[in-house]
Amino acid sequence: MHHLVPASIALLLAALPAQDPAARPAPTLPPAPEVAPSQDDLVAQKLRHLGQQQRVCFDDRAADGNLWAVGTAWKAAFDARGATVVPFFGSHAPQNFPLRLELDRATVGGEPLALTDNKPTHTDAQVRTDRGSLVEVYDTKLETLEQSFVFSQLPNRGDVRVEVGIASELVASEIPGGLRFANEHGHVDYTKAVAVDAKGARLDLPIVWTGTTARMTIPASFVEQAALPLVLDPVLNYLSLIGGAAQTNRESDVATFQANGGRTLMVWKRTWSASDNDCWGVLFDGNLGMMQTDFVIDVTVIQDWRKIAVASNNNAQNFLVVSEIRQGTVHWIGGVTVSASAAVSPVITFERDGVVGIPGNNFHPDVGGDPIPASSLYCIVFQKINGSSADIYMRSVTAAGVLQSTNPVVVSSQPEVESRPAIAKSCRGVGAGSGFQQWLVAWQSTRLSAPFDENIGGRYVLFDGSLNGPEFWIAGLRANETAPSPGTPIDIGTDRLYPVAFEVAPAAGQPRDIHLCLVRWDGGVWVRRTVNNSAASVDDRDPECDSDNNRIVVGG
């Protein structure tokens, strides 16, 4: 018997009523025995910390060739000439407001030092760039960046002057101890410059704004007595004016494979600003023990990861993460592979106008994996808009992310507007059922004539990436049926059935309920049920559906 189990699970914490300790004497009791936390307690504790970044994370895989780092209040790209720093002004900030910092000039006793461009390196939480006559260093912390300039030798013992070029659309002003760069969304302070020598002697320094550079000068009287190396050390602090704004974490997805003791990868989108979404992941072992805490999949500002999905490959023991990526007005499909040890590949381009595939912008990708132990493929589905057409396409890729064809394959290209494609998380291995090893692809289709409602279409894709049979209707009642979510097929006797959940409303804009269909291998609907039929004013939406060949889980 197959059960429909709601996916939303609430952790209820009961609190004992407060009592006056003087109301009665405290009894003498033996010490309570120590009770080891249960596996469920440990998992719940780990999940409570998801999305709460514990350390500065680095990424050197970006297409721009820069070294990226991200804290909770800032992220930055370090290159051969300087750093582009993006403060966090809240997930609802309309855009990013970066600052570009470059060492513009350094002199000793009025004599200019020769400065060179070199690739930055990082060790632990420190980024270092050899500038020839000095070393530029960034000590990274979750809330701040501490910039410093290290002089291991000096041509003379005159005053040491450093000018750092700072360019930003934020408005600069002088404040006690340094500079402020601000707008209505937040501000960044460049302050607390100090000179420190090898013996620990310290001297606080003013920071002067010239209009284009921050100028700091260590007087000759301090330099004459300084033991080398001599360090000049300002700090960048970040403050949002919206008051303790937290980063928004949402639209998570998860996939699991059983090989190598089992791995589970959870991915999610973190919104840095309205124009910049990042992708993060966390990896568990087969017992949901933490393999890798939150790690970076993409945090660059050049790529806005807008819709994220993940699937697994049991044979390769890896995951494929895909996303709709926006760069300017171009929307393309890209992604990465993630290994069983959380090693992340460089970003792979799967479909992009003028680069790979055929013309058009690409949206709303989803990906299906394969659980069999033999060599197998991933299947990516997405919507392509080119002119007035909006159709569903697919891509087959190897476990290493290699495309299996030059161009994508059309799944559905009817006159209607087709959108929100989704694919089963797994095509399932060979089992007792008589159906094929294949993925169910589903999408919503908007009628171009009365009643102008939306219906759910479907089509099968075999494990080798070939289409199996024509398109068919999964749901086409005179109601608004949207947001399909197909799941892994299940075997009931000799029948292989494919679950798909979706939203149903009397008309667009009205409250929705969640329905579930079981679809036969030939496209016929075996059964359709209402999963939850809430009060008329309650809107149930965005269902997710999957199965383990014994139970079907539907959540929304």
DAKA-V954733 format. One record per helix or strand. SS is the DSSP state (A for helix, B for strand). FROM is the first residue (numbers start at 1). TO is the last residue. If there is no record, write none. Layout:
ss:SS from:FROM to:TO
ss:SS from:FROM to:TO
//
This chain:
ss:B from:4 to:6
ss:A from:21 to:23
ss:A from:39 to:48
ss:B from:57 to:59
ss:B from:67 to:70
ss:B from:74 to:78
ss:B from:82 to:87
ss:B from:98 to:108
ss:B from:111 to:112
ss:B from:115 to:115
ss:B from:121 to:123
ss:B from:126 to:130
ss:B from:132 to:132
ss:B from:135 to:140
ss:B from:144 to:151
ss:B from:160 to:167
ss:B from:171 to:175
ss:B from:178 to:183
ss:B from:186 to:196
ss:B from:202 to:204
ss:B from:208 to:209
ss:B from:213 to:218
ss:A from:220 to:225
ss:B from:230 to:240
ss:B from:248 to:257
ss:A from:259 to:261
ss:B from:263 to:273
ss:B from:276 to:285
ss:B from:290 to:298
ss:B from:304 to:313
ss:B from:318 to:327
ss:B from:330 to:339
ss:B from:344 to:344
ss:B from:348 to:352
ss:B from:356 to:356
ss:B from:361 to:370
ss:B from:377 to:386
ss:B from:389 to:398
ss:B from:403 to:403
ss:B from:409 to:412
ss:B from:417 to:423
ss:B from:426 to:426
ss:B from:438 to:446
ss:B from:454 to:462
ss:B from:467 to:475
ss:B from:480 to:486
ss:B from:490 to:492
ss:B from:495 to:505
ss:B from:513 to:520
ss:B from:525 to:532
ss:B from:544 to:547
ss:B from:552 to:555
//
